[in-house]
Structures are given as C-alpha cells and as structure tokens.
Amino acid sequence: MSGMCWEQNPKCSVKGRKHGESACPAYNENKGCWQMDWSFIISSLPDAERSRWKKIMKENCPSCPVFAAHKDELALTIQIILAM
C-alpha cells in the first residue's frame, strides 16, 4: 500500500486530477506531504492563498491517515505554519 495522502485520505480534494495541475504542491510533485518544505511554500503565497492553506492544514491534516504515520514531523510543520 502506498503512503501518499491523496491515496489514503478519502477527503483529499485532488483525487483524480492530473499531477501538475492541482493546487497541492505535494500532489503535483508526486511527493508525500511530510517531504515538502511547507514553510517555504506557504511563505511564498499571496495572503489569501496562505490563509487557505493554513485552514486546510489546521482542519484536514490531523484527521488524515497519513498524519498518524508521520505525526511528529507533520505536527511540528503545522505548528510552524499556523504561527506564520
């Protein structure tokens, strides 16, 4: 079984989209969410998009099955992002 969030998370909004054509950098790069430099990505976004990603990370990530497998690193990442 693959461990990618878009494959394991039934609530993932990018399911069925073509890689490279979604709003999710991890999906577009075919990488796990825990492998991304979210601090850099989020800080580079316009305010509205930054707010949208903060909301996604706060509300959706903790309930994703992949979060449990990478809890320490993802919890820290989310904490850093929400403090931005």
N, C-alpha and C positions, 0 to 999 in steps of 0.2 A: 504494500500500500504506500502510495506517495504521501508526503507530508505537507504538501503545499496547501495554503489556506483556501484558495479558490476551489480546491478539490474536496476538502473536508468540511468546509463551512457551508451549511445549507442556506445561510443568509447572504452569502457573497454576491455582491452586485455585478461582478464582472463575468460570471459564469456564461459560457457560450460566446463570448466576444473574442475577436481575433487579438492575439498578443501584439502589442504595439499600438493598439487603437482604443485602449481604455484609459480611464482616469487614474488607474492604480499603477504606480511605478514598479512595484514588485511583480505584478502580473505581466506588465509589458516587458520586463527584463527576464521573465521566467525564473525568478528568484524567490526564496522564502521571505516572508515579511521580516523575520528575525535577522536576515542577512543584509538588510538595507540600512543606509545611513539616513535615517528619518530626520535627524536634527538638521542636516544639510538640506534635505529635500524640503522640509516644512519651512525652514527659514528663507528659502528662495522663492516661496509662493507669494502671490498677492494676498492681502489681508482676508478677503472673503474666502478664498480657497484654503488658506491656512486655518481659518475658523472651521471650515467644513471638515478638514482632516482631523483637527483636534476633537471634534464631536464624534467622528467615526471611531477614532482610537479610544475615546472615553467610553462610548456606549456599546460598540460592537466587539472590539478586540477581546476584552476579558471573557466573553462567552464563546469565543471561537475555540474549537477543539485543538487547534494548533497552539493557542496561547498556553494551554496546560503543559504541553511538551517543551515549551521554551519560556516558561513563566518568569524566571529570574531576569533574563535579558529583556524580555518584552515589557515586563512591569516597570523596569528602570527606564526603558525607552519612552514609555507612555508618560511616566512621571516627568521626565525631562521635557517632552513635547508640551505637556499641559502647563508647564511653568514658563513657556516661551511667551 
